[in-house]
């Protein structure tokens, strides 16, 4: 991978990787639009959608109706892992701060882009991380057993009125497993990871040896390597994050279990996957709908401190 991940602009590029997400992508893009994102203008950022070989290509009309700056890249044929698609999008970024949402089924909170820009200013070499949630009362690995499906989720989203107040998504969401220790515990991965372009270059992007459908633990590996860069400072954004829509993904639908994904991690890295130990700097504020998640995070932190 010889091409550098380098960007000249002063705004933010957000890369969104999608595969067969015709139901989910319109909501994801809506949450990334200038009229939804708070504290930023349309010219402050761009969205790069990378279609990783969807059976039905992403509809260009959907992209054409996006009110901000957006580009669509399609890989076809494409590997089953999203790693190449993510790297392709990152290379195409036009700005110095580049965020990656490797799962395009994830809706963003309204202050995600603005707080990522703010977080980039607090450290010379920031690794800007966000926690992740699953929509509904159970994690999506357990959704089928709990009777939670797309129909239930559609109704839940309809009832909550998320387009009028995106922070209300916190009211109908559960911490994802990789964020299960809460905001004050180590995360296994970042649901939306932002890095300066020069750090993406140092990392050489995502490791494309993670070849399982859905990428297995490629996002965990990316986050761990980013946190391990010399001089890197972990900055965690409070009160913002992404919300996973149920869509039959490789991991959340249990097509691949933890053992298979972890075995591949060991084969690539020579050791197991362990959450980074970095002590974070916190940036942001907690909206009222997220206070229950803040309370849960505090409770979990106290329990860990108590042994």
C-alpha positions in Angstrom: 0.0 0.0 0.0 2.3 2.7 -1.3 -0.2 5.6 -1.8 -0.3 8.0 1.0 -3.4 8.9 2.9 -3.0 12.7 2.6 -5.5 15.5 2.4 -5.0 19.3 1.9 -8.3 20.8 3.2 -9.0 22.2 6.6 -12.4 20.6 7.1 -13.6 17.0 7.8 -14.0 14.1 5.5 -16.3 11.3 6.7 -16.0 7.9 4.9 -19.0 5.6 5.0 -18.7 2.0 3.8 -21.9 0.3 2.6 -22.9 -3.1 1.3 -26.5 -4.0 0.6 -27.9 -1.3 2.9 -30.7 0.1 0.7 -32.9 0.4 3.8 -30.3 1.7 6.2 -28.2 4.1 4.1 -30.9 6.8 3.6 -31.2 7.2 7.4 -27.4 7.2 7.8 -27.0 9.9 5.2 -29.9 11.9 6.7 -28.0 12.0 10.1 -24.9 13.2 8.3 -26.6 15.9 6.4 -25.9 19.7 7.1 -29.5 20.3 8.3 -29.1 17.5 10.9 -25.6 18.0 12.0 -25.2 20.8 14.5 -22.4 23.3 14.8 -21.1 22.9 11.2 -21.9 24.3 7.8 -22.2 22.3 4.6 -18.8 23.5 3.4 -17.1 22.4 6.5 -17.2 18.7 5.6 -17.8 16.1 3.0 -19.2 12.6 2.9 -17.6 9.9 0.9 -19.8 6.8 0.4 -18.0 3.7 -0.7 -20.3 1.0 -2.1 -18.5 -2.2 -1.5 -20.0 -4.3 -4.3 -23.6 -4.1 -3.2 -25.8 -6.5 -5.2 -27.9 -3.5 -6.2 -25.6 -0.5 -6.5 -26.2 2.5 -4.3 -28.9 4.6 -6.0 -27.2 7.7 -7.5 -30.5 9.6 -7.0 -30.1 9.1 -3.2 -26.7 10.7 -3.4 -28.0 13.5 -5.7 -30.5 14.5 -3.1 -28.0 14.9 -0.3 -27.9 18.6 0.6 -24.2 18.8 1.4 -20.9 17.7 -0.2 -21.0 14.0 -1.1 -19.1 11.6 -3.4 -20.0 8.1 -4.3 -17.3 5.5 -5.1 -18.2 1.9 -6.1 -16.0 -1.1 -5.9 -17.1 -3.9 -8.3 -16.0 -6.5 -8.0 -15.3 -6.1 -4.3 -13.9 -8.3 -1.6 -16.2 -9.4 1.2 -14.3 -7.5 3.8 -14.8 -3.7 3.9 -11.1 -3.0 4.5 -10.2 -2.1 0.9 -13.4 0.0 0.5 -12.5 1.9 3.7 -8.9 2.5 2.5 -10.2 3.6 -0.9 -12.5 6.2 0.7 -9.8 7.5 3.1 -7.3 8.0 0.2 -10.0 10.0 -1.7 -10.6 12.3 1.3 -10.2 16.0 0.6 -9.6 17.2 4.2 -6.9 16.9 6.9 -9.3 15.3 9.5 -10.7 12.0 8.2 -13.4 10.0 9.9 -14.4 6.4 9.2 -17.8 4.8 9.7 -16.9 1.3 8.5 -20.5 0.1 8.9 -22.9 2.3 6.8 -25.9 1.1 8.8 -24.8 3.4 11.7 -26.8 6.6 12.2 -24.9 9.5 13.6 -25.7 11.7 16.5 -26.2 15.4 15.7 -23.0 16.8 17.1 -20.6 14.1 15.7 -18.8 16.2 13.1 -18.6 19.4 15.1 -17.2 17.6 18.2 -14.7 15.7 16.1 -13.4 19.0 14.8 -13.2 20.3 18.4 -11.5 17.1 19.6 -8.8 17.5 16.9 -7.6 20.7 18.5 -6.8 19.3 22.0 -3.8 17.1 21.1 -1.0 17.2 18.6 -1.6 13.6 17.5 -5.2 12.9 18.4 -7.0 9.5 18.0 -10.6 10.6 18.2 -13.0 7.8 19.3 -16.7 7.5 19.7 -18.8 4.9 21.5 -21.4 2.8 19.6 -24.9 1.8 20.3 -27.4 -0.7 18.9 -31.0 0.5 18.4 -33.5 -1.4 20.5 -33.3 -2.9 24.0 -30.9 -5.7 23.1 -27.7 -6.0 21.2 -28.2 -7.1 17.7 -26.4 -10.4 18.2 -29.4 -11.3 20.3 -32.1 -9.5 18.3 -33.6 -12.5 16.6 -34.1 -14.4 19.9 -35.7 -11.2 21.4 -38.1 -10.8 18.5 -36.4 -7.6 17.4 -36.3 -7.2 13.6 -36.4 -4.5 11.0 -40.2 -4.1 11.2 -40.0 -3.5 15.0 -37.1 -1.1 14.5 -38.9 0.9 11.8 -41.8 1.4 14.1 -39.5 2.3 17.0 -37.7 4.9 14.8 -41.0 6.3 13.6 -42.4 6.7 17.1 -39.3 8.4 18.6 -39.3 11.3 16.1 -35.5 11.1 15.6 -35.5 13.5 12.6 -36.7 16.3 14.8 -34.3 15.6 17.6 -31.5 13.1 16.8 -30.4 12.9 20.4 -33.6 11.0 21.2 -31.9 7.9 19.6 -30.2 7.5 22.9 -33.6 6.8 24.5 -34.0 3.7 22.3 -30.5 2.3 22.2 -28.2 -0.1 24.0 -24.4 0.1 24.3 -22.8 -2.1 21.7 -20.6 -4.9 23.1 -17.3 -3.2 22.1 -18.5 -0.1 24.1 -20.1 -2.2 26.8 -17.8 -0.8 29.5 -19.4 2.6 29.0 -17.8 6.0 28.3 -15.3 5.6 31.1 -14.1 2.1 30.3 -11.7 1.0 27.5 -13.5 0.4 24.2 -12.7 -2.5 21.9 -13.2 -0.3 18.8 -14.5 3.1 17.8 -17.8 3.2 15.9 -16.7 6.4 14.2 -13.0 7.0 14.3 -11.4 10.3 13.3 -7.7 10.8 12.7 -5.6 13.5 11.0 -4.6 12.3 7.5 -0.9 12.0 8.5 -1.8 9.4 11.1 -3.8 7.4 8.5 -0.6 7.5 6.5 1.4 6.1 9.4 -1.1 3.4 10.0 -1.3 2.5 6.2 -5.0 2.4 6.7 -6.9 -0.8 7.5 -5.1 -4.1 7.3 -6.6 -5.9 4.3 -5.5 -9.3 5.5 -8.7 -9.2 7.6 -10.6 -11.0 4.9 -13.7 -12.3 6.6 -17.1 -11.0 5.4 -17.8 -7.8 7.3 -14.1 -7.6 8.2 -14.1 -9.6 11.4 -12.1 -7.6 13.9 -10.5 -5.3 11.4 -12.0 -2.3 13.1 -10.7 -3.5 16.5 -7.3 -3.9 14.9 -7.4 -0.4 13.4 -8.4 1.2 16.7 -5.7 -0.7 18.7 -3.0 0.2 16.2 -4.0 3.9 16.2 -3.9 4.1 20.0 -0.5 2.5 19.9 1.1 5.1 17.6 4.0 6.9 19.2 2.7 10.1 20.8 -0.9 9.3 20.1 -3.4 10.8 22.6 -6.8 9.2 22.8 -9.7 11.7 22.8 -13.1 10.3 23.5 -16.2 12.3 22.5 -18.9 12.4 25.2 -22.5 12.6 24.2 -22.0 11.6 20.6 -21.7 8.4 18.8 -23.4 6.1 16.2 -26.5 3.9 16.4 -26.5 0.6 14.5 -29.6 -0.4 12.6 -30.3 -4.1 12.4 -29.5 -5.4 8.9 -28.2 -8.9 9.1 -24.5 -8.0 9.3 -21.9 -10.7 9.4 -21.1 -10.3 13.1 -24.4 -9.1 14.5 -26.3 -11.9 12.7 -23.9 -14.4 14.1 -22.8 -15.7 10.7 -19.4 -15.5 12.3 -18.7 -16.0 16.0 -16.2 -14.3 18.2 -13.9 -17.3 18.1 -13.6 -17.3 14.3 -13.0 -13.5 14.2 -10.5 -13.6 17.0 -8.7 -16.6 15.5 -8.1 -14.5 12.4 -6.9 -11.6 14.5 -4.4 -13.9 16.2 -3.2 -15.2 12.8 -2.6 -11.7 11.5 -1.2 -10.1 14.7 0.3 -13.0 16.5 -1.5 -12.1 19.7 -5.1 -11.6 20.9 -7.3 -8.6 20.7 -7.1 -6.4 23.8 -8.8 -3.0 24.3 -6.1 -0.2 24.3 -5.1 1.0 27.8 -4.8 4.7 26.8 -6.1 7.2 29.4 -8.5 9.3 27.4 -9.1 13.1 27.2 -12.8 13.8 27.1 -14.5 16.3 24.9 -18.1 17.2 24.5 -21.3 17.4 26.5 -24.1 14.9 27.4 -27.6 15.7 26.1 -30.5 14.9 28.4 -31.6 11.8 26.5 -28.1 10.3 27.0 -28.0 10.8 30.8 -29.1 7.2 31.5 -26.0 6.0 29.5 -23.9 8.4 31.4 -25.2 7.0 34.7 -24.6 3.5 33.4 -21.0 4.4 32.5 -20.4 5.8 36.0 -21.9 2.7 37.6 -19.7 0.5 35.5 -16.6 2.6 36.3 -17.2 2.5 40.0 -17.7 -1.3 39.9 -14.3 -1.7 38.1 -12.6 0.6 40.6 -14.1 -1.4 43.4 -12.7 -4.6 42.1 
